[in-house]
């Protein structure tokens, strides 16, 4: 049997962070000593709203949806995306010129980099940030430049670190933020637009958690800070807002030339999106939004439960303002990978080590709020049994 050598491009890719987590968790499960509570990934646990499921079922039965769909996606779903921007943000979007659709926002972020970046050009990535940003930059042969998110500033970026940079292809930000749970301030998004203009870069805003803001705060769309779409492209998805992670539908909205480049890339790199999925996504986006509002209440209640209980143990918790993650400093300032392994081995809790999100994630772990409150209560009880410098201080 011939053993093939991976291409240089493939060999240069970092290990898939979440794939490695899955293998570690599977090994722990195979030992069977304790039932694992997996809060390492952002995989929504609640069902898709019934009216969206009904639309999908009806559309699957139509023979017209059994054929290849158009690469440009259906007018109905692009109009539904435009409707959400108009109603939620007061932003006027031309569904023909300003919208591209993908098999999820993961594919959209890959397209935003690969369609707009030449080998050797700079791509600016938030640190900490979603690991797939780095993967996209690797694929493009880009030079990666990190933009630190500062805890003392509420995990807003320190743009002064870009003062020596004169050219870039893409500037990435992500709010509500994964992994920290921070929300963007208006001045942050405005500054990102200004720096993108100065650098000749596209400002790509990953807005996957667009609906998930807590304590009455509504996450801000970057397009409100660039109403003429001069440099901005915003990526989003139906996965989080409507519990449709397995359905695979995402989209990009913004600068017309960037959208056209992303569409061109998508037509070569990916296939078309199942017509029934497009129709169901349109039903989600244009239909009754009460379920998405109730979802915010659910995640906020879970956030309150977990954050307050872990703080009661004596651990340092970054209070999330949005998304469905809780960002926790490793007690005593220890190594996050070792601490995550210890939680898995000692109490059967799988968390994501912060170093997987960049150098500024070191010393933290991320917990996802994707279980019911009973399971999350059990999670906190297990964590309280872990002996750390913080728990020793609490019990004395």
C-alpha positions as CSV (number, residue, x, y, z in Angstrom):
1,X,0.0,0.0,0.0
2,X,1.3,3.4,-1.0
3,X,1.7,5.9,1.9
4,X,1.0,9.4,0.6
5,X,2.7,12.5,2.0
6,X,0.3,15.3,2.8
7,X,0.8,18.5,0.8
8,X,2.8,21.3,2.2
9,X,-0.4,23.3,2.7
10,X,-1.9,20.5,4.7
11,X,1.2,19.7,6.7
12,X,1.4,23.3,7.7
13,X,-2.0,23.3,9.4
14,X,-2.1,23.2,13.2
15,X,-3.9,20.2,14.8
16,X,-7.6,20.6,14.8
17,X,-8.3,21.8,18.4
18,X,-11.8,20.4,18.7
19,X,-10.9,17.1,17.1
20,X,-8.1,16.6,19.6
21,X,-10.6,17.4,22.4
22,X,-13.0,14.8,21.0
23,X,-10.3,12.1,21.0
24,X,-9.3,12.9,24.6
25,X,-12.9,12.8,25.8
26,X,-13.6,9.6,23.9
27,X,-10.7,8.0,25.6
28,X,-12.0,9.0,29.0
29,X,-15.5,7.7,28.1
30,X,-14.0,4.3,27.0
31,X,-12.6,3.9,30.5
32,X,-16.2,4.0,31.9
33,X,-15.2,5.2,35.4
34,X,-17.6,8.1,35.5
35,X,-20.2,9.7,33.2
36,X,-18.6,12.6,31.4
37,X,-20.2,16.0,31.4
38,X,-18.9,17.6,28.2
39,X,-18.9,21.4,28.2
40,X,-15.9,21.7,26.0
41,X,-17.7,22.7,22.8
42,X,-20.4,25.1,21.8
43,X,-23.0,22.6,20.6
44,X,-26.5,23.8,21.4
45,X,-28.6,21.3,23.3
46,X,-32.1,22.6,22.7
47,X,-34.3,21.6,19.8
48,X,-34.9,23.7,16.7
49,X,-38.3,25.6,17.0
50,X,-41.2,23.5,15.7
51,X,-42.3,25.9,12.9
52,X,-38.8,25.7,11.4
53,X,-38.8,21.9,11.6
54,X,-42.3,21.8,10.0
55,X,-41.1,24.0,7.1
56,X,-38.1,21.7,6.5
57,X,-40.3,18.6,6.5
58,X,-42.7,20.2,4.0
59,X,-39.8,21.3,1.7
60,X,-38.0,17.9,1.8
61,X,-41.1,16.4,0.3
62,X,-41.1,18.7,-2.8
63,X,-39.5,17.2,-5.9
64,X,-38.2,20.6,-6.8
65,X,-35.9,20.4,-3.9
66,X,-34.4,17.1,-5.0
67,X,-32.5,18.8,-7.8
68,X,-29.2,20.8,-7.7
69,X,-29.9,24.2,-6.3
70,X,-28.4,27.4,-7.7
71,X,-24.9,28.5,-6.5
72,X,-26.3,32.0,-5.8
73,X,-28.9,30.7,-3.3
74,X,-32.6,31.4,-3.3
75,X,-34.0,34.9,-3.3
76,X,-36.3,34.1,-0.4
77,X,-33.5,33.3,2.0
78,X,-31.4,36.3,0.9
79,X,-34.4,38.5,1.4
80,X,-35.0,37.0,4.9
81,X,-31.4,37.8,5.8
82,X,-31.9,41.4,4.7
83,X,-35.1,41.5,6.7
84,X,-33.3,40.6,9.9
85,X,-30.8,43.3,9.4
86,X,-33.5,45.9,8.7
87,X,-35.6,44.9,11.6
88,X,-32.9,44.2,14.2
89,X,-30.3,46.8,13.3
90,X,-31.9,49.4,11.0
91,X,-29.4,48.5,8.3
92,X,-30.5,48.4,4.6
93,X,-29.1,45.4,2.8
94,X,-29.4,44.7,-0.9
95,X,-30.1,40.9,-1.0
96,X,-28.6,40.7,-4.5
97,X,-25.4,42.6,-4.0
98,X,-24.6,42.3,-0.3
99,X,-25.5,38.7,0.7
100,X,-23.6,35.4,0.2
101,X,-24.7,32.1,1.7
102,X,-22.6,29.1,2.9
103,X,-22.8,25.7,4.6
104,X,-22.4,27.5,8.0
105,X,-20.3,30.5,9.1
106,X,-17.2,28.2,9.3
107,X,-17.2,28.0,5.5
108,X,-18.0,31.8,5.3
109,X,-14.9,32.7,7.4
110,X,-12.7,30.4,5.3
111,X,-14.1,32.1,2.2
112,X,-13.5,35.6,3.6
113,X,-9.8,34.9,4.0
114,X,-9.2,32.7,0.9
115,X,-11.1,35.0,-1.4
116,X,-9.4,38.2,-0.3
117,X,-5.9,37.3,0.8
118,X,-2.8,36.7,-1.3
119,X,0.1,34.5,-0.1
120,X,2.4,36.6,2.1
121,X,-0.2,39.2,3.0
122,X,-1.1,39.9,6.6
123,X,-4.3,38.7,8.3
124,X,-5.0,40.1,11.8
125,X,-6.5,37.7,14.3
126,X,-7.9,38.4,17.7
127,X,-6.1,36.7,20.7
128,X,-7.8,34.9,22.3
129,X,-9.9,33.9,19.3
130,X,-11.7,31.0,17.5
131,X,-9.0,28.5,16.4
132,X,-10.4,28.3,12.8
133,X,-9.2,31.9,12.1
134,X,-5.7,30.6,12.3
135,X,-6.5,27.6,10.1
136,X,-8.0,30.0,7.4
137,X,-4.8,32.1,7.5
138,X,-2.7,29.0,7.1
139,X,-4.7,27.9,4.1
140,X,-4.2,31.3,2.5
141,X,-0.4,31.3,3.1
142,X,-0.9,34.5,5.0
143,X,1.3,36.1,7.6
144,X,-0.6,36.0,10.9
145,X,-0.6,39.1,13.1
146,X,-2.4,38.8,16.5
147,X,-4.5,41.6,18.0
148,X,-4.6,41.2,21.8
149,X,-7.9,41.4,23.6
150,X,-7.2,42.9,27.0
151,X,-9.1,41.6,30.0
152,X,-8.7,45.0,31.9
153,X,-10.5,46.6,28.9
154,X,-13.4,44.1,28.9
155,X,-11.7,42.0,26.3
156,X,-11.7,44.8,23.8
157,X,-8.7,45.0,21.4
158,X,-5.5,47.0,21.9
159,X,-5.3,48.6,18.4
160,X,-2.1,50.4,19.3
161,X,-0.3,47.1,18.6
162,X,-1.1,47.6,14.9
163,X,0.6,51.0,14.7
164,X,3.7,49.5,12.9
165,X,1.6,47.7,10.4
166,X,0.9,49.5,7.0
167,X,-0.9,46.9,5.0
168,X,-3.2,43.9,5.7
169,X,-5.7,41.8,3.7
170,X,-8.2,41.0,6.5
171,X,-8.8,42.2,10.1
172,X,-10.9,39.7,12.1
173,X,-13.0,40.5,15.2
174,X,-15.6,38.4,16.9
175,X,-18.4,39.7,19.2
176,X,-20.2,38.4,21.2
177,X,-16.8,36.9,21.8
178,X,-15.8,33.2,21.8
179,X,-14.3,32.3,24.2
180,X,-14.6,35.2,26.6
181,X,-18.3,36.1,26.4
182,X,-17.5,39.8,25.9
183,X,-19.7,42.2,23.9
184,X,-18.3,44.8,21.5
185,X,-18.4,48.4,22.4
186,X,-19.5,50.8,19.6
187,X,-16.1,52.5,19.7
188,X,-14.4,49.1,19.2
189,X,-16.2,48.4,16.0
190,X,-15.8,52.0,14.8
191,X,-12.0,51.8,15.5
192,X,-11.8,48.5,13.6
193,X,-13.4,50.1,10.5
194,X,-10.9,53.0,10.8
195,X,-7.9,50.6,11.0
196,X,-9.2,48.5,8.1
197,X,-9.5,51.6,6.0
198,X,-5.9,52.7,6.9
199,X,-4.6,49.2,6.2
200,X,-6.5,48.6,3.0
201,X,-8.0,45.5,4.7
202,X,-11.5,44.0,4.8
203,X,-12.9,44.1,8.3
204,X,-14.5,40.7,8.8
205,X,-16.7,40.5,11.9
206,X,-17.7,37.1,13.1
207,X,-21.2,37.6,14.4
208,X,-22.2,34.0,15.0
209,X,-23.7,34.7,18.5
210,X,-25.6,37.7,17.2
211,X,-28.7,37.3,19.3
212,X,-27.0,36.3,22.5
213,X,-26.6,39.3,24.7
214,X,-27.4,39.3,28.5
215,X,-28.6,41.8,31.0
216,X,-30.6,43.7,28.4
217,X,-27.6,44.3,26.2
218,X,-28.2,43.8,22.5
219,X,-25.0,42.7,20.6
220,X,-24.0,45.4,18.0
221,X,-23.8,44.6,14.3
222,X,-20.5,45.9,12.8
223,X,-22.5,47.1,9.8
224,X,-24.1,49.8,12.0
225,X,-20.6,51.3,12.2
226,X,-20.0,51.1,8.5
227,X,-23.4,51.9,7.0
228,X,-22.0,52.3,3.5
229,X,-20.3,48.9,3.7
230,X,-17.0,50.5,2.8
231,X,-14.8,47.8,4.2
232,X,-17.0,45.5,6.4
233,X,-18.2,42.0,5.9
234,X,-20.2,40.4,8.7
235,X,-20.5,36.6,9.1
236,X,-23.4,34.9,10.9
237,X,-25.3,31.7,11.1
238,X,-28.7,30.1,12.1
239,X,-26.8,27.7,14.4
240,X,-26.9,29.6,17.7
241,X,-29.9,31.8,17.4
242,X,-32.3,29.1,16.2
243,X,-30.6,25.9,17.5
244,X,-29.8,24.8,14.0
245,X,-26.2,23.8,14.4
246,X,-26.6,20.5,12.5
247,X,-28.5,22.1,9.6
248,X,-25.4,23.9,8.2
249,X,-26.5,27.3,7.0
250,X,-24.5,30.5,7.4
251,X,-24.1,33.8,5.5
252,X,-22.0,36.9,4.9
253,X,-23.4,40.4,4.5
254,X,-21.5,43.6,3.6
255,X,-19.1,45.1,1.0
256,X,-20.3,44.1,-2.4
257,X,-16.9,43.5,-4.0
258,X,-15.9,41.3,-1.0
259,X,-19.2,39.4,-1.2
260,X,-18.7,38.8,-5.0
261,X,-15.2,37.4,-4.4
262,X,-16.5,35.1,-1.6
263,X,-19.3,33.9,-3.9
264,X,-16.8,33.2,-6.6
265,X,-14.6,31.3,-4.2
266,X,-17.6,29.4,-2.8
267,X,-18.7,28.3,-6.3
268,X,-15.4,26.6,-6.9
269,X,-14.6,25.3,-3.4
270,X,-17.9,24.1,-2.1
271,X,-21.2,22.7,-3.4
272,X,-24.6,24.2,-3.4
273,X,-26.9,24.3,-0.3
274,X,-29.9,21.9,-0.2
275,X,-33.0,23.9,-1.3
276,X,-35.1,22.6,1.7
277,X,-32.4,23.9,4.1
278,X,-32.5,27.3,2.4
279,X,-36.3,27.5,2.8
280,X,-36.1,26.4,6.4
281,X,-33.4,29.0,7.1
282,X,-35.7,31.6,5.5
283,X,-38.6,30.5,7.7
284,X,-36.3,30.9,10.8
285,X,-35.0,34.4,9.8
286,X,-38.2,35.9,8.5
287,X,-40.7,34.2,10.9
288,X,-41.6,34.5,14.6
289,X,-38.6,35.4,16.7
290,X,-40.1,34.7,20.1
291,X,-38.2,31.4,20.4
292,X,-34.8,33.1,19.9
293,X,-35.7,35.7,22.6
294,X,-36.6,32.9,25.0
295,X,-33.3,31.3,24.2
296,X,-31.5,34.3,25.5
297,X,-33.4,34.1,28.7
298,X,-32.5,30.4,29.0
299,X,-28.7,31.0,28.5
300,X,-28.8,34.0,30.8
301,X,-30.3,31.9,33.6
302,X,-27.7,29.2,33.0
303,X,-25.0,31.8,33.0
304,X,-26.2,33.1,36.4
305,X,-26.3,29.6,37.9
306,X,-22.8,28.6,36.7
307,X,-20.9,31.9,37.1
308,X,-22.2,32.5,40.7
309,X,-21.6,28.9,41.8
310,X,-18.1,28.8,40.4
311,X,-17.3,32.1,42.0
312,X,-18.6,30.7,45.2
313,X,-15.9,28.0,45.0
314,X,-13.4,30.8,45.0
315,X,-12.4,30.6,41.3
316,X,-12.0,33.7,39.2
317,X,-14.8,33.9,36.6
318,X,-15.0,36.4,33.8
319,X,-18.7,37.4,33.8
320,X,-20.0,36.7,30.3
321,X,-22.0,39.5,28.7
322,X,-23.2,37.3,25.8
323,X,-22.6,34.1,23.8
324,X,-23.0,30.8,25.8
325,X,-19.6,30.5,27.3
326,X,-18.0,31.1,30.7
327,X,-14.3,32.0,30.8
328,X,-12.5,30.9,34.0
329,X,-9.0,31.6,35.2
330,X,-7.1,28.4,36.3
331,X,-7.0,28.5,40.1
332,X,-3.5,29.4,41.3
333,X,-2.5,30.5,37.8
334,X,-1.6,26.9,36.7
335,X,-1.3,25.4,33.2
336,X,-4.7,25.3,31.5
337,X,-4.1,22.0,29.6
338,X,-3.0,20.2,32.7
339,X,-5.9,21.6,34.6
340,X,-8.4,20.6,31.9
341,X,-7.0,17.0,31.9
342,X,-7.2,16.9,35.6
343,X,-10.9,17.9,35.6
344,X,-11.6,15.2,33.1
345,X,-9.7,12.5,34.9
346,X,-10.7,13.4,38.5
347,X,-14.4,14.5,38.2
348,X,-15.4,13.7,34.6
349,X,-15.8,17.3,33.4
350,X,-14.6,18.1,29.9
351,X,-13.7,21.8,29.4
352,X,-11.7,23.5,26.6
353,X,-8.2,24.6,27.6
354,X,-7.8,28.4,26.9
355,X,-4.5,28.0,25.2
356,X,-6.4,26.5,22.2
357,X,-7.7,30.0,21.6
358,X,-4.3,31.6,21.4
359,X,-1.4,32.7,23.7
360,X,-3.7,35.1,25.7
361,X,-6.0,32.2,26.5
362,X,-3.2,30.5,28.5
363,X,-4.2,30.1,32.1
364,X,-7.9,29.9,31.4
365,X,-10.5,27.3,30.5
366,X,-13.8,27.7,28.7
367,X,-17.1,26.1,29.8
368,X,-20.1,26.0,27.4
369,X,-23.7,26.4,28.8
370,X,-25.1,23.7,26.5
371,X,-26.8,21.5,29.2
372,X,-29.9,21.8,31.2
373,X,-29.7,23.4,34.7
374,X,-29.8,20.0,36.5
375,X,-26.7,18.9,34.6
376,X,-25.0,22.3,35.1
377,X,-25.7,22.0,38.8
378,X,-24.0,18.6,38.9
379,X,-21.2,20.1,36.9
380,X,-20.6,22.8,39.6
381,X,-20.8,20.2,42.4
382,X,-18.1,18.1,40.7
383,X,-15.9,21.2,40.2
384,X,-16.2,22.0,43.9
385,X,-14.6,18.7,44.7
386,X,-11.4,19.6,42.9
387,X,-8.7,20.7,45.4
388,X,-7.1,23.9,44.3
389,X,-5.4,26.9,46.0
390,X,-8.7,28.7,45.7
391,X,-10.8,25.9,47.3
392,X,-8.3,25.5,50.2
393,X,-8.7,29.2,50.9
394,X,-12.5,29.0,50.7
395,X,-12.7,26.1,53.2
396,X,-10.4,27.5,55.8
